[in-house]
Amino acid sequence: MVLKDRVAIVTGGSSGIGRGICLEFAREGACVVVADVQETPKRGKYHEKDITTPTAVEIENTGGRALFVECDVSEEASVHHLIDRAVAHFGKLDILVNNAGIFKPGDSQSLVMADWDRIVGVNLRALFLTMKYAIPHLKKSKTGRIVNIASVHAFHGGGGPAYAPAKAGVVNMTRDIAMELGSHGITANTVCPGYIETPIQDYLTEADIQHCLDKTPLPRLGKPRDIGRACVFLASDDAEWITGVALPVDGGWLAPIGIL
Ligand code: NDP
Protein backbone atom coordinates (compact mmCIF):
# COMPACT_ATOMS: atom_id res chain seq x y z
CA MET A 1 0.00 0.00 0.00
CA VAL A 2 1.97 2.98 -1.29
CA LEU A 3 -0.34 5.67 0.16
CA LYS A 4 -0.99 4.14 3.57
CA ASP A 5 -2.53 6.71 5.95
CA ARG A 6 -1.99 9.62 3.57
CA VAL A 7 -4.94 12.00 3.50
CA ALA A 8 -6.13 12.97 0.02
CA ILE A 9 -8.79 15.33 -1.30
CA VAL A 10 -10.14 14.47 -4.75
CA THR A 11 -12.45 17.04 -6.32
CA GLY A 12 -15.21 15.76 -8.59
CA GLY A 13 -14.81 12.44 -6.78
CA SER A 14 -18.41 11.24 -7.05
CA SER A 15 -18.28 10.26 -10.72
CA GLY A 16 -16.06 9.28 -13.60
CA ILE A 17 -12.32 9.84 -13.37
CA GLY A 18 -12.52 11.36 -9.88
CA ARG A 19 -14.29 8.26 -8.59
CA GLY A 20 -11.61 6.10 -10.22
CA ILE A 21 -8.88 8.11 -8.50
CA CYS A 22 -10.65 7.86 -5.13
CA LEU A 23 -11.02 4.07 -5.41
CA GLU A 24 -7.37 3.57 -6.39
CA PHE A 25 -6.16 5.87 -3.59
CA ALA A 26 -8.29 3.92 -1.08
CA ARG A 27 -6.93 0.63 -2.43
CA GLU A 28 -3.46 1.99 -1.65
CA GLY A 29 -4.40 2.81 1.94
CA ALA A 30 -5.19 6.53 1.68
CA CYS A 31 -7.95 8.28 3.64
CA VAL A 32 -10.02 9.87 0.90
CA VAL A 33 -12.06 13.06 1.00
CA VAL A 34 -14.54 12.92 -1.87
CA ALA A 35 -15.45 16.50 -2.82
CA ASP A 36 -18.24 17.06 -5.30
CA VAL A 37 -21.36 19.13 -5.95
CA GLN A 38 -23.43 15.99 -5.39
CA GLU A 39 -22.81 12.71 -3.61
CA THR A 40 -24.81 10.53 -5.99
CA PRO A 41 -22.71 9.26 -8.91
CA LYS A 42 -23.66 10.66 -12.28
CA ARG A 43 -24.93 7.96 -14.65
CA GLY A 44 -23.93 8.42 -18.26
CA LYS A 45 -25.66 7.62 -21.52
CA TYR A 46 -22.77 5.41 -22.64
CA HIS A 47 -20.56 4.91 -19.61
CA GLU A 48 -21.12 4.29 -15.89
CA LYS A 49 -24.78 3.59 -16.60
CA ASP A 50 -25.27 1.39 -13.55
CA ILE A 51 -23.17 3.00 -10.83
CA THR A 52 -25.33 4.03 -7.88
CA THR A 53 -23.24 3.61 -4.72
CA PRO A 54 -21.62 6.87 -3.60
CA THR A 55 -17.82 6.77 -3.75
CA ALA A 56 -17.25 7.25 -0.01
CA VAL A 57 -19.77 4.46 0.77
CA GLU A 58 -18.06 2.15 -1.72
CA ILE A 59 -14.69 2.81 -0.05
CA GLU A 60 -16.06 2.19 3.43
CA ASN A 61 -17.81 -0.99 2.25
CA THR A 62 -14.41 -2.38 1.30
CA GLY A 63 -12.78 -1.45 4.61
CA GLY A 64 -11.31 1.92 3.66
CA ARG A 65 -11.70 5.36 5.19
CA ALA A 66 -13.52 8.13 3.33
CA LEU A 67 -15.54 11.29 3.83
CA PHE A 68 -17.90 13.01 1.40
CA VAL A 69 -17.91 16.81 1.50
CA GLU A 70 -20.34 18.76 -0.68
CA CYS A 71 -18.32 21.40 -2.49
CA ASP A 72 -18.59 23.60 -5.56
CA VAL A 73 -14.94 24.18 -6.44
CA SER A 74 -15.78 27.43 -8.21
CA GLU A 75 -17.03 29.00 -4.95
CA GLU A 76 -14.33 30.34 -2.62
CA ALA A 77 -16.34 29.82 0.59
CA SER A 78 -17.18 26.27 -0.44
CA VAL A 79 -13.52 25.46 -1.09
CA HIS A 80 -12.47 27.01 2.23
CA HIS A 81 -15.06 24.83 3.98
CA LEU A 82 -13.84 21.71 2.13
CA ILE A 83 -10.22 22.12 3.23
CA ASP A 84 -11.19 22.93 6.83
CA ARG A 85 -13.55 19.95 7.00
CA ALA A 86 -10.98 17.53 5.54
CA VAL A 87 -8.27 18.59 7.99
CA ALA A 88 -10.68 18.61 10.95
CA HIS A 89 -11.85 15.08 10.10
CA PHE A 90 -8.56 13.36 9.24
CA GLY A 91 -6.13 15.66 11.09
CA LYS A 92 -3.90 16.58 8.15
CA LEU A 93 -3.68 16.87 4.38
CA ASP A 94 -1.03 15.18 2.20
CA ILE A 95 -2.49 15.07 -1.31
CA LEU A 96 -4.73 17.36 -3.37
CA VAL A 97 -6.14 16.10 -6.66
CA ASN A 98 -7.90 18.75 -8.70
CA ASN A 99 -10.07 16.66 -10.96
CA ALA A 100 -13.49 18.39 -11.11
CA GLY A 101 -14.11 19.70 -14.58
CA ILE A 102 -16.89 20.44 -17.04
CA PHE A 103 -17.19 20.48 -20.81
CA LYS A 104 -19.73 22.12 -23.04
CA PRO A 105 -19.46 21.88 -26.82
CA GLY A 106 -19.49 25.11 -28.77
CA ASP A 107 -17.39 27.43 -30.91
CA SER A 108 -16.61 31.15 -30.67
CA GLN A 109 -20.10 32.01 -31.98
CA SER A 110 -22.30 29.51 -30.18
CA LEU A 111 -20.68 29.63 -26.74
CA VAL A 112 -22.22 32.44 -24.70
CA MET A 113 -20.06 34.42 -22.26
CA ALA A 114 -21.69 32.81 -19.22
CA ASP A 115 -20.66 29.37 -20.52
CA TRP A 116 -17.11 30.53 -21.21
CA ASP A 117 -16.86 31.96 -17.70
CA ARG A 118 -18.27 28.79 -16.14
CA ILE A 119 -15.97 26.45 -18.12
CA VAL A 120 -12.86 28.48 -17.29
CA GLY A 121 -14.13 29.03 -13.74
CA VAL A 122 -14.45 25.31 -12.96
CA ASN A 123 -11.55 24.01 -15.07
CA LEU A 124 -8.91 26.64 -14.24
CA ARG A 125 -9.84 29.29 -11.66
CA ALA A 126 -11.10 26.67 -9.21
CA LEU A 127 -7.70 24.98 -9.13
CA PHE A 128 -6.14 28.21 -7.93
CA LEU A 129 -8.71 28.36 -5.14
CA THR A 130 -8.21 24.79 -3.91
CA MET A 131 -4.44 25.10 -4.05
CA LYS A 132 -4.49 28.45 -2.24
CA TYR A 133 -6.36 26.92 0.72
CA ALA A 134 -4.67 23.50 0.66
CA ILE A 135 -1.04 24.63 0.40
CA PRO A 136 -0.64 25.78 4.05
CA HIS A 137 -1.64 22.23 5.11
CA LEU A 138 0.45 20.50 2.43
CA LYS A 139 3.48 22.41 3.73
CA LYS A 140 3.05 20.61 7.07
CA SER A 141 3.15 17.21 5.32
CA LYS A 142 6.44 15.42 4.66
CA THR A 143 4.96 14.06 1.42
CA GLY A 144 2.90 16.93 0.00
CA ARG A 145 1.53 16.28 -3.46
CA ILE A 146 -0.65 18.16 -5.94
CA VAL A 147 -2.00 16.35 -9.00
CA ASN A 148 -4.06 18.40 -11.43
CA ILE A 149 -6.17 16.81 -14.14
CA ALA A 150 -5.96 18.61 -17.49
CA SER A 151 -6.56 16.93 -20.88
CA VAL A 152 -4.88 16.07 -24.16
CA HIS A 153 -6.71 19.24 -25.28
CA ALA A 154 -4.11 21.22 -23.29
CA PHE A 155 -1.66 20.69 -26.14
CA HIS A 156 -3.75 21.35 -29.26
CA GLY A 157 -6.83 23.13 -30.48
CA GLY A 158 -10.07 21.27 -30.97
CA GLY A 159 -11.50 21.31 -27.47
CA GLY A 160 -13.36 24.58 -27.91
CA PRO A 161 -12.35 28.19 -27.10
CA ALA A 162 -12.91 27.82 -23.35
CA TYR A 163 -12.04 24.20 -22.46
CA ALA A 164 -8.76 23.95 -24.43
CA PRO A 165 -7.22 27.19 -23.09
CA ALA A 166 -8.39 26.39 -19.56
CA LYS A 167 -6.66 22.99 -19.72
CA ALA A 168 -3.50 24.53 -21.20
CA GLY A 169 -3.62 27.01 -18.33
CA VAL A 170 -3.79 24.13 -15.85
CA VAL A 171 -0.54 22.69 -17.23
CA ASN A 172 1.31 25.98 -16.90
CA MET A 173 -0.21 26.95 -13.55
CA THR A 174 0.95 23.57 -12.25
CA ARG A 175 4.49 24.22 -13.48
CA ASP A 176 4.45 27.57 -11.72
CA ILE A 177 3.15 26.06 -8.47
CA ALA A 178 5.80 23.32 -8.75
CA MET A 179 8.48 26.03 -8.74
CA GLU A 180 6.86 27.83 -5.82
CA LEU A 181 6.61 24.69 -3.69
CA GLY A 182 9.81 22.83 -4.60
CA SER A 183 11.72 24.11 -1.57
CA HIS A 184 8.97 22.70 0.65
CA GLY A 185 9.36 19.23 -0.87
CA ILE A 186 5.87 19.42 -2.38
CA THR A 187 5.47 18.16 -5.93
CA ALA A 188 2.88 19.45 -8.40
CA ASN A 189 2.16 17.60 -11.62
CA THR A 190 -0.53 17.39 -14.28
CA VAL A 191 -2.16 14.30 -15.74
CA CYS A 192 -3.60 14.78 -19.23
CA PRO A 193 -6.22 12.14 -20.04
CA GLY A 194 -7.23 11.07 -23.51
CA TYR A 195 -10.73 9.61 -24.05
CA ILE A 196 -11.84 8.08 -20.74
CA GLU A 197 -15.16 6.26 -20.43
CA THR A 198 -17.17 8.60 -18.17
CA PRO A 199 -20.50 10.48 -18.27
CA ILE A 200 -18.73 13.62 -19.56
CA GLN A 201 -18.89 11.95 -23.01
CA ASP A 202 -22.71 12.07 -23.18
CA TYR A 203 -22.59 14.87 -25.77
CA LEU A 204 -20.93 12.57 -28.33
CA THR A 205 -22.58 10.29 -30.88
CA GLU A 206 -21.75 6.60 -31.11
CA ALA A 207 -19.89 7.38 -34.36
CA ASP A 208 -17.79 10.00 -32.52
CA ILE A 209 -16.85 7.42 -29.90
CA GLN A 210 -15.90 4.88 -32.56
CA HIS A 211 -13.74 7.56 -34.20
CA CYS A 212 -11.92 8.13 -30.87
CA LEU A 213 -11.32 4.40 -30.55
CA ASP A 214 -10.01 4.20 -34.13
CA LYS A 215 -7.56 7.06 -33.42
CA THR A 216 -6.20 5.49 -30.23
CA PRO A 217 -3.08 3.36 -30.90
CA LEU A 218 -3.70 1.05 -27.92
CA PRO A 219 -6.83 -0.89 -28.86
CA ARG A 220 -9.30 0.31 -26.22
CA LEU A 221 -10.63 3.51 -24.71
CA GLY A 222 -9.42 4.65 -21.30
CA LYS A 223 -11.04 3.84 -17.99
CA PRO A 224 -11.10 5.94 -14.80
CA ARG A 225 -8.74 3.36 -13.24
CA ASP A 226 -6.06 4.23 -15.85
CA ILE A 227 -5.99 7.80 -14.57
CA GLY A 228 -6.29 6.58 -10.98
CA ARG A 229 -3.11 4.50 -11.31
CA ALA A 230 -1.17 7.44 -12.79
CA CYS A 231 -2.32 9.59 -9.87
CA VAL A 232 -1.29 6.91 -7.37
CA PHE A 233 2.19 6.92 -8.89
CA LEU A 234 2.52 10.72 -8.84
CA ALA A 235 1.24 10.85 -5.24
CA SER A 236 3.56 8.09 -4.05
CA ASP A 237 7.15 8.17 -2.78
CA ASP A 238 8.25 6.66 -6.11
CA ALA A 239 7.56 10.06 -7.73
CA GLU A 240 9.22 12.21 -5.06
CA TRP A 241 11.65 13.76 -7.58
CA ILE A 242 9.12 14.37 -10.32
CA THR A 243 7.56 17.81 -10.41
CA GLY A 244 6.19 20.23 -12.99
CA VAL A 245 5.49 17.55 -15.59
CA ALA A 246 2.39 17.09 -17.74
CA LEU A 247 1.83 13.36 -18.23
CA PRO A 248 -0.49 12.25 -21.04
CA VAL A 249 -2.44 9.09 -20.15
CA ASP A 250 -4.13 8.61 -23.48
CA GLY A 251 -3.46 5.19 -25.01
CA GLY A 252 -1.07 6.90 -27.42
CA TRP A 253 -3.54 9.51 -28.74
CA LEU A 254 -0.89 12.25 -28.80
CA ALA A 255 1.80 10.05 -30.34
CA PRO A 256 1.13 10.69 -34.07
CA ILE A 257 2.84 13.66 -35.69
CA GLY A 258 -0.44 15.06 -37.04
CA ILE A 259 -4.14 14.42 -37.55
CA LEU A 260 -4.48 11.79 -40.26
P1 NDP B 1 -17.62 13.62 -15.19
O1 NDP B 1 -18.57 14.65 -15.67
O2 NDP B 1 -17.90 12.19 -15.47
O3 NDP B 1 -17.37 13.79 -13.63
C1 NDP B 1 -17.00 15.04 -13.12
C2 NDP B 1 -17.44 15.15 -11.70
O4 NDP B 1 -17.11 16.49 -11.23
C3 NDP B 1 -18.96 15.02 -11.56
O5 NDP B 1 -19.29 14.30 -10.41
C4 NDP B 1 -19.39 16.48 -11.48
O6 NDP B 1 -20.62 16.69 -10.84
C5 NDP B 1 -18.26 17.07 -10.67
N1 NDP B 1 -18.25 18.52 -10.76
C6 NDP B 1 -18.60 19.29 -11.83
N2 NDP B 1 -18.49 20.58 -11.53
C7 NDP B 1 -18.10 20.66 -10.23
C8 NDP B 1 -17.85 21.71 -9.34
N3 NDP B 1 -18.01 22.99 -9.72
N4 NDP B 1 -17.44 21.43 -8.10
C9 NDP B 1 -17.31 20.15 -7.70
N5 NDP B 1 -17.54 19.10 -8.48
C10 NDP B 1 -17.93 19.33 -9.76
O7 NDP B 1 -16.21 14.00 -15.85
P2 NDP B 1 -14.86 13.14 -16.00
O8 NDP B 1 -14.71 12.24 -14.85
O9 NDP B 1 -14.81 12.61 -17.35
O10 NDP B 1 -13.80 14.32 -15.93
C11 NDP B 1 -12.94 14.53 -14.80
C12 NDP B 1 -11.82 15.46 -15.24
O11 NDP B 1 -11.08 14.86 -16.30
C13 NDP B 1 -12.31 16.80 -15.77
O12 NDP B 1 -11.43 17.81 -15.35
C14 NDP B 1 -12.24 16.62 -17.28
O13 NDP B 1 -12.08 17.83 -17.96
C15 NDP B 1 -11.01 15.75 -17.39
N6 NDP B 1 -10.91 14.99 -18.64
C16 NDP B 1 -11.80 13.99 -18.92
C17 NDP B 1 -11.65 13.26 -20.08
C18 NDP B 1 -12.54 12.13 -20.43
O14 NDP B 1 -12.40 11.58 -21.54
N7 NDP B 1 -13.46 11.70 -19.57
C19 NDP B 1 -10.58 13.55 -21.05
C20 NDP B 1 -9.71 14.61 -20.63
C21 NDP B 1 -9.87 15.30 -19.47
P3 NDP B 1 -22.01 16.70 -11.71
O15 NDP B 1 -22.53 15.32 -11.53
O16 NDP B 1 -22.87 17.73 -11.10
O17 NDP B 1 -21.65 17.03 -13.11
Residues whose N, C-alpha, C, O or C-beta is under 5 A from the ligand:
A	BS01	NDP	G12 S14 S15 G16 I17 G18 A35 D36 V37 K42 C71 D72 V73 S74 N99 A100 G101 I102 V122 I149 A150 S151 V152 P193 G194 Y195 I196 T198 P199 I200
